Amino acid sequence: MKFKLKKTMLAASCVAALGGINTTAQAADWLSVQGTERDGQAARAKVWGFIQAQYQYDNSDANGAGAFIPPKLIGPNLTGQSAFNINRARIGVRGTGMPLDSNVNYFFLVEFGNNAITAPGNAFAKITDASITLNHMKEYGRVRAGLFKVPMAEELYQGIALIDYVNFTDGTNQLLLERVPNSSFSGNIAPQPTNTGVSLNGYNQSVAAGRDVGIQLFNTFKVAPSWEGSYSIMVGNGNGLNDSDMNGPKDTHLYASFAKIYKGAGPRRQDWKTFAWYSKGERDFDGNNDGAEERYDRKRYGIGTKYYKLPFRVTAEWFKAKGMIFQGPDKPSFGLLPPSVGNPAHPANGLNGEASSWYIEGGYFIPGTKWELDARYSVLTRMEDSIAEIEFKDFLIGVQYHFNKKTRLTVNLHNREAEATAFAAGAGPNGNLQGIDKRFAMQLTHIF
């Protein structure tokens, strides 16, 4: 069934009425917001969390055999083209060591929703954050240890409950979230018809969700009355949400930002922030299915800027990936080709491939109302300069209605396309990519 934009906008307007503005967009100092508590103001234990209930409908067509690839289905189950879902349901506690020591902060969060964190292995719940921050020498640097978000691209590093869209860009989803390799080689899964009971999820470990277990030295400092800088140096296991280290070498993560502050503080601060980041590590995986693991480099780095001053918001980011390129949940081998034709050294294999992505997005908060208008354009070029190069493009328009500062409705309409650049229309991978089309997504968020 085809759907029209007019109907989408009408559906959104039926659940809300006009009123005063409340916003969620921000360009905050996430190092401090997520890693520390305010001096003299933090509670000993503050229970908090959020729920996101959503509906998505994908308008893509099947391939010539009536089967679908993952971009045409609704995750994380990937069994159909429409679904209601509790995408995220997280509850946590954070605070200080008061009355013993207010310089000790802690942060703990558990995921109960149905997503790429919990779906692999049918986990009922998964700890996403568990960290301790020591602020005893905060003039020089703060130390955070445990499981927490790796400082990187703004789209992923910002508080997920405050993101202005239902879905990540293709670049963040495929290059930055990181699918942790299976403990042993698993074969690729062919396209499937819907509602057959065959899962296209080939990974059996949780997505890393931009997190790692490690230790971090970081700080934020004033460089002028309305200017600040920040830095982070982190060393981690490189095994995502898993407690253990997958190999001996450690991941290294570097981050720096510079911001002009206009107004406010905390997660809803209005400012203009520019940042850069770099991550490097190694992953072990049996890429050629010979029963022995090989070691592969994984590098990610990027730059970006975000401007937020009411009533406008504009963000632009670019990032690059080398090695361990995710080719889809149906390809846990990280490749498009089986071992018999050249894995893992073949240039069309994600274990050694390269990719890059960029996006620009913006929002306008209609003065005197609770409405926000959003738009985003993103491009992902995967397996660059190889026969398997695929270019994903997505133009999104959206609207948000803020019932209050804790509750909002987000409605998005994606106009998507994908093409294997080395093949003619309908040939090779394009036989499956052809037909990728519009997607409608609606999400209700409540923060408590």
VMD Tcl script that draws the C-alpha trace (Angstrom):
set ca {
  {0.00 0.00 0.00}
  {1.38 3.42 -0.99}
  {1.14 6.26 1.46}
  {1.04 10.00 0.91}
  {2.83 12.74 2.78}
  {-0.42 14.65 3.32}
  {-1.85 11.69 5.21}
  {1.30 11.45 7.32}
  {1.09 15.10 8.36}
  {-2.61 14.79 9.08}
  {-1.99 11.79 11.34}
  {0.54 13.80 13.31}
  {-1.80 16.78 13.70}
  {-4.64 14.63 14.98}
  {-2.80 13.84 18.20}
  {-1.73 17.33 19.23}
  {-2.84 20.92 19.62}
  {-0.86 24.14 19.47}
  {0.71 25.65 22.58}
  {3.98 27.08 23.98}
  {7.37 25.78 22.78}
  {9.48 23.16 24.60}
  {12.62 21.89 22.91}
  {14.90 18.87 23.13}
  {17.59 19.64 20.57}
  {20.96 20.70 21.94}
  {24.72 20.74 21.30}
  {25.72 19.99 24.87}
  {29.07 19.13 26.41}
  {28.29 15.41 26.55}
  {31.56 14.56 28.28}
  {30.36 16.40 31.39}
  {26.62 15.72 31.03}
  {27.07 11.94 30.87}
  {30.23 11.54 32.96}
  {29.81 13.92 35.91}
  {27.30 15.38 38.33}
  {26.89 19.07 39.15}
  {28.93 20.21 42.13}
  {26.78 20.65 45.22}
  {23.55 19.99 43.30}
  {23.53 16.27 42.53}
  {21.40 13.82 44.46}
  {22.86 10.83 46.21}
  {20.72 8.61 43.96}
  {18.47 9.83 41.17}
  {16.32 7.25 39.39}
  {15.74 8.17 35.76}
  {15.06 6.66 32.35}
  {12.93 6.86 29.23}
  {10.53 4.87 27.04}
  {10.22 5.05 23.25}
  {7.21 3.40 21.62}
  {7.15 3.44 17.83}
  {5.47 2.35 14.63}
  {7.27 1.98 11.29}
  {6.10 1.10 7.82}
  {8.43 0.39 4.88}
  {7.19 0.87 1.32}
  {10.01 -1.02 -0.44}
  {9.41 -3.68 -3.08}
  {10.70 -7.26 -2.98}
  {13.29 -8.52 -5.46}
  {12.27 -10.49 -8.55}
  {11.90 -13.67 -6.50}
  {9.62 -12.05 -3.93}
  {12.29 -11.87 -1.22}
  {13.57 -8.97 0.88}
  {16.92 -7.74 2.15}
  {17.22 -6.06 5.60}
  {16.93 -2.40 4.41}
  {13.43 -3.23 3.20}
  {12.26 -4.70 6.52}
  {11.65 -3.31 10.02}
  {14.26 -4.13 12.64}
  {15.28 -5.61 14.87}
  {13.15 -8.66 14.00}
  {13.30 -8.16 10.19}
  {10.27 -10.35 9.53}
  {7.89 -7.80 8.01}
  {7.47 -4.32 6.59}
  {5.35 -2.84 9.37}
  {5.60 -3.17 13.13}
  {4.78 -1.60 16.46}
  {7.71 -1.82 18.87}
  {9.01 -0.71 22.25}
  {12.29 0.33 20.72}
  {13.88 1.50 23.95}
  {12.92 1.16 27.60}
  {15.80 2.16 29.82}
  {15.96 2.76 33.54}
  {18.95 3.79 35.56}
  {20.30 5.56 38.59}
  {23.02 8.19 38.86}
  {24.41 10.42 41.58}
  {27.31 11.18 43.90}
  {29.06 9.50 46.81}
  {27.44 11.91 49.26}
  {27.74 12.22 52.19}
  {31.08 10.38 52.06}
  {32.65 12.08 49.03}
  {30.88 14.35 46.52}
  {33.85 14.02 44.16}
  {32.80 10.46 43.31}
  {30.03 10.16 40.68}
  {28.36 7.05 39.29}
  {26.13 6.25 36.30}
  {24.13 3.03 35.79}
  {21.62 2.20 33.02}
  {19.79 -0.95 31.84}
  {18.03 -1.55 28.51}
  {14.71 -3.48 28.43}
  {13.55 -2.52 24.93}
  {13.49 -4.59 21.74}
  {16.49 -3.53 19.65}
  {19.93 -4.62 18.46}
  {21.18 -4.55 22.06}
  {18.70 -7.08 23.42}
  {17.44 -8.97 20.34}
  {20.63 -11.04 19.70}
  {20.42 -14.00 22.05}
  {16.88 -13.00 23.08}
  {18.19 -11.10 26.10}
  {15.52 -9.86 28.50}
  {17.69 -6.92 29.55}
  {21.22 -5.65 29.03}
  {23.40 -3.30 31.05}
  {24.43 -0.44 28.76}
  {26.26 1.81 31.23}
  {27.99 1.19 34.56}
  {30.72 3.68 35.40}
  {32.43 5.59 38.20}
  {33.93 9.07 37.77}
  {36.61 10.47 40.07}
  {36.72 14.29 40.23}
  {39.35 14.74 42.95}
  {41.70 16.69 40.63}
  {39.10 18.21 38.31}
  {41.24 21.29 37.68}
  {43.61 19.00 35.74}
  {41.44 16.11 34.60}
  {38.67 13.71 35.58}
  {38.91 9.92 35.46}
  {36.01 7.67 34.46}
  {36.16 3.87 34.54}
  {33.70 1.12 33.62}
  {31.22 0.70 30.78}
  {30.15 3.90 29.03}
  {29.75 5.68 25.69}
  {32.86 6.25 23.60}
  {33.21 9.96 22.66}
  {32.75 10.17 18.91}
  {30.23 11.46 16.33}
  {27.57 13.76 17.78}
  {24.69 11.73 16.34}
  {25.70 8.70 18.40}
  {27.36 10.38 21.39}
  {24.43 12.63 22.31}
  {21.76 11.41 24.70}
  {19.68 8.96 22.68}
  {16.43 10.03 24.34}
  {16.98 13.55 22.95}
  {17.82 12.69 19.34}
  {15.51 14.49 16.91}
  {14.81 11.52 14.60}
  {13.45 7.99 14.97}
  {16.26 6.25 13.06}
  {20.00 6.84 12.85}
  {21.54 7.77 9.51}
  {22.83 4.80 7.46}
  {26.40 5.87 8.21}
  {26.01 5.84 11.99}
  {23.98 2.63 11.88}
  {26.43 0.71 9.71}
  {29.81 2.21 10.60}
  {29.69 3.46 14.20}
  {27.26 1.38 16.28}
  {29.51 -1.63 15.57}
  {28.29 -5.19 15.24}
  {30.56 -7.31 17.44}
  {31.85 -10.37 15.53}
  {30.40 -13.80 16.29}
  {32.66 -16.12 18.25}
  {32.91 -18.38 15.18}
  {32.30 -18.03 11.45}
  {28.63 -17.81 10.44}
  {27.47 -17.97 6.85}
  {25.51 -15.26 5.07}
  {21.71 -15.44 4.93}
  {19.95 -15.12 1.58}
  {17.07 -12.66 1.03}
  {13.81 -14.01 2.45}
  {10.08 -13.53 1.86}
  {8.27 -11.90 4.77}
  {6.61 -13.85 7.57}
  {8.46 -17.12 6.89}
  {9.94 -17.40 10.38}
  {13.48 -17.18 9.00}
  {15.47 -14.46 10.76}
  {17.84 -12.28 8.78}
  {19.75 -11.45 11.96}
  {23.02 -13.38 11.66}
  {24.83 -11.80 14.60}
  {24.55 -13.52 17.98}
  {26.16 -10.79 20.11}
  {24.68 -7.42 21.04}
  {25.53 -4.37 19.01}
  {28.27 -2.38 20.76}
  {25.94 0.67 20.76}
  {28.95 2.99 20.68}
  {30.11 1.76 24.09}
  {33.11 -0.01 25.58}
  {34.59 -1.08 28.91}
  {37.67 0.97 29.75}
  {39.18 4.00 31.43}
  {38.99 7.63 30.36}
  {40.83 10.85 31.19}
  {38.72 13.88 30.27}
  {37.84 17.43 31.18}
  {36.02 20.57 30.09}
  {37.61 23.99 30.60}
  {36.82 27.65 29.97}
  {38.98 29.48 27.44}
  {36.98 32.75 27.64}
  {33.75 33.87 29.40}
  {31.52 32.31 26.71}
  {33.95 29.81 25.16}
  {34.97 26.37 26.33}
  {37.08 23.44 25.19}
  {37.03 19.76 26.07}
  {39.17 16.67 25.56}
  {39.01 12.94 26.16}
  {41.61 10.16 26.02}
  {40.13 6.68 26.46}
  {41.51 3.15 26.39}
  {39.06 0.22 26.18}
  {38.70 -3.49 25.55}
  {37.13 -3.08 22.12}
  {34.39 -5.61 22.85}
  {31.31 -3.41 23.15}
  {28.84 -4.21 25.92}
  {30.61 -7.46 26.77}
  {32.58 -7.52 30.02}
  {35.57 -9.48 28.75}
  {38.37 -8.46 26.39}
  {38.17 -10.23 23.02}
  {41.95 -10.03 22.51}
  {45.09 -8.52 23.98}
  {45.33 -5.19 22.09}
  {43.27 -2.30 23.46}
  {41.22 0.31 21.59}
  {42.34 3.95 21.72}
  {39.81 6.79 21.47}
  {40.65 10.50 21.17}
  {38.15 13.38 21.21}
  {38.31 17.18 21.32}
  {35.71 19.95 21.00}
  {35.49 23.73 21.04}
  {32.24 25.56 21.74}
  {30.74 29.04 21.82}
  {28.07 29.14 24.55}
  {24.99 31.27 23.94}
  {22.63 30.37 26.76}
  {21.85 27.77 29.40}
  {23.67 24.69 30.68}
  {23.37 20.92 30.74}
  {21.71 18.83 28.01}
  {19.59 21.72 26.66}
  {22.36 24.28 26.36}
  {22.30 26.56 23.32}
  {25.72 26.76 21.69}
  {27.84 26.23 18.59}
  {30.18 23.26 18.96}
  {32.89 21.96 16.60}
  {34.59 18.65 17.30}
  {36.93 15.94 15.99}
  {37.49 12.33 17.08}
  {39.57 9.23 16.30}
  {39.22 5.55 17.28}
  {41.58 2.66 16.56}
  {41.54 -1.00 17.59}
  {41.83 -4.60 16.44}
  {39.23 -7.36 16.13}
  {39.67 -11.13 16.04}
  {37.47 -13.16 13.69}
  {37.62 -16.37 11.65}
  {37.18 -14.52 8.36}
  {38.12 -17.40 6.04}
  {36.23 -20.13 7.94}
  {39.29 -22.30 8.58}
  {38.72 -22.69 12.32}
  {41.37 -20.14 13.32}
  {40.86 -16.45 14.03}
  {42.72 -13.72 12.19}
  {43.28 -10.17 13.42}
  {41.84 -7.16 11.57}
  {42.35 -3.44 12.08}
  {39.34 -1.25 12.84}
  {39.64 2.53 12.49}
  {37.02 5.26 12.69}
  {37.49 9.04 12.66}
  {35.48 12.14 11.88}
  {34.74 15.83 12.29}
  {31.57 17.81 12.73}
  {29.86 20.97 13.88}
  {26.50 21.68 15.51}
  {24.78 25.03 15.88}
  {21.80 25.39 18.20}
  {20.28 28.76 19.02}
  {16.54 29.10 19.08}
  {14.67 28.91 16.82}
  {17.29 27.15 14.62}
  {19.42 24.02 14.75}
  {21.96 22.89 12.12}
  {24.36 19.94 12.26}
  {26.90 18.63 9.76}
  {29.19 15.61 10.20}
  {31.64 13.54 8.14}
  {33.35 10.31 9.20}
  {35.53 7.59 7.71}
  {35.76 3.86 8.44}
  {38.55 1.39 7.66}
  {38.17 -2.30 8.39}
  {35.34 -4.33 9.96}
  {32.72 -2.75 7.70}
  {29.23 -3.97 8.56}
  {27.48 -5.27 5.41}
  {24.14 -6.00 7.03}
  {22.72 -8.19 9.84}
  {22.35 -10.97 7.28}
  {26.11 -10.99 6.61}
  {27.88 -11.92 9.87}
  {30.97 -12.82 7.79}
  {31.30 -9.05 7.06}
  {31.55 -9.96 3.37}
  {29.48 -10.19 0.23}
  {31.48 -13.17 -1.03}
  {31.95 -16.66 0.42}
  {35.47 -17.81 1.49}
  {35.90 -19.91 -1.67}
  {36.16 -16.80 -3.85}
  {38.65 -14.78 -1.86}
  {37.50 -13.94 1.65}
  {38.79 -12.22 3.66}
  {41.43 -10.50 1.52}
  {39.11 -9.77 -1.40}
  {38.59 -5.97 -1.79}
  {34.84 -6.55 -1.71}
  {35.09 -7.88 1.85}
  {34.19 -5.66 4.77}
  {36.91 -7.09 7.01}
  {39.44 -4.98 5.11}
  {37.19 -2.55 3.27}
  {36.65 1.19 3.62}
  {33.61 3.44 3.80}
  {32.70 7.05 4.46}
  {29.55 8.93 5.34}
  {28.27 12.46 5.81}
  {25.01 14.16 6.66}
  {23.54 17.59 7.19}
  {20.40 18.18 9.22}
  {18.45 21.06 10.63}
  {15.44 22.04 12.66}
  {13.17 25.04 13.09}
  {11.12 25.57 16.24}
  {7.96 27.47 15.31}
  {7.85 30.40 17.77}
  {4.92 30.40 20.17}
  {4.02 26.77 19.49}
  {5.04 23.26 20.50}
  {5.88 22.31 16.91}
  {9.30 21.63 15.43}
  {10.10 21.04 11.74}
  {13.11 18.87 10.83}
  {14.99 17.77 7.71}
  {18.07 15.60 7.12}
  {20.06 14.44 4.11}
  {22.63 11.66 4.49}
  {24.97 9.71 2.21}
  {26.88 6.51 2.96}
  {29.43 5.11 0.50}
  {30.23 1.56 1.59}
  {33.11 -0.59 0.29}
  {34.68 2.38 -1.47}
  {36.70 1.79 -4.65}
  {35.73 -1.87 -4.94}
  {33.37 -3.89 -7.09}
  {31.04 -4.06 -4.08}
  {30.75 -0.28 -3.62}
  {27.23 0.72 -2.66}
  {25.93 4.24 -2.20}
  {23.02 4.83 0.18}
  {21.11 8.12 0.09}
  {18.34 9.22 2.42}
  {16.37 12.47 2.43}
  {14.14 12.80 5.48}
  {11.51 15.33 6.45}
  {10.03 15.30 9.92}
  {7.87 17.05 12.47}
  {7.90 16.91 16.26}
  {5.23 17.92 18.72}
  {6.47 18.64 22.26}
  {3.68 17.95 24.74}
  {6.08 19.12 27.44}
  {9.84 19.02 28.05}
  {9.62 15.30 28.91}
  {7.18 13.98 26.28}
  {7.16 14.39 22.51}
  {5.89 12.82 19.31}
  {8.30 12.42 16.36}
  {7.08 11.72 12.82}
  {9.55 11.03 9.98}
  {9.21 10.27 6.29}
  {12.32 8.85 4.58}
  {12.89 8.96 0.84}
  {15.65 6.36 0.34}
  {17.65 4.87 -2.50}
  {20.69 2.60 -2.84}
  {22.86 1.62 -5.79}
  {25.81 -0.68 -6.44}
  {27.84 1.77 -8.51}
  {29.83 -0.86 -10.46}
  {26.71 -2.58 -11.83}
  {23.99 -1.67 -14.27}
  {20.43 -1.18 -13.08}
  {18.96 -4.49 -11.94}
  {22.30 -6.32 -12.27}
  {24.35 -7.88 -9.47}
  {23.58 -6.39 -6.04}
  {21.20 -3.93 -7.69}
  {18.77 -6.81 -8.17}
  {18.20 -6.65 -4.41}
  {18.85 -2.94 -3.83}
  {16.34 -1.95 -6.49}
  {13.02 -1.30 -4.83}
  {14.34 0.33 -1.65}
  {11.81 3.10 -1.15}
  {10.08 5.35 1.35}
  {9.77 4.60 5.06}
  {7.35 6.11 7.55}
  {8.35 6.20 11.22}
  {6.45 7.55 14.23}
  {7.75 7.49 17.81}
  {6.43 8.63 21.19}
  {9.15 9.44 23.74}
  {8.73 10.00 27.47}
  {11.63 10.77 29.80}
  {11.19 10.25 33.52}
}
mol new
graphics top color blue
foreach p $ca { graphics top sphere $p radius 0.5 }
foreach p [lrange $ca 0 end-1] q [lrange $ca 1 end] { graphics top cylinder $p $q radius 0.2 }
display resetview
